[in-house]
Amino acid sequence: MQASDRFNINSQLEHLQAKYVGTGHADLNRFEWAVNIQRDSYASYIGHYPMLAYFAIAENESIGRERYNFMQRMLLPCGPPPERDEE
């Protein structure tokens, strides 16, 4: 692997991280990573109608109510953020 290949791969990774929030970066902590995963999952459930219908049947709710519940859960999917140590 040449130095130019390494530079090209790193620049592509930086471009992806700037373009898509969920791809992560070096300063991403565990909580932020978990929030990204949960939000991506809920967005996928809302966007794929058969999956949304499956959840609605499983929880005995209407599809609209399930969609609303998933959107509400996207606000704080992992609870409030942990306290940060400012050092």
Buried (B, 14 or more C-beta within 10 A) or exposed (E): EEEEEEEEEEEEEEEEBEEEEEEBEEEBEEBBEEBBEBBBBBBEBBEEEEEBEEBBEEEEBEEEEBBEBBEEBBEEBBEEEEEEEEE
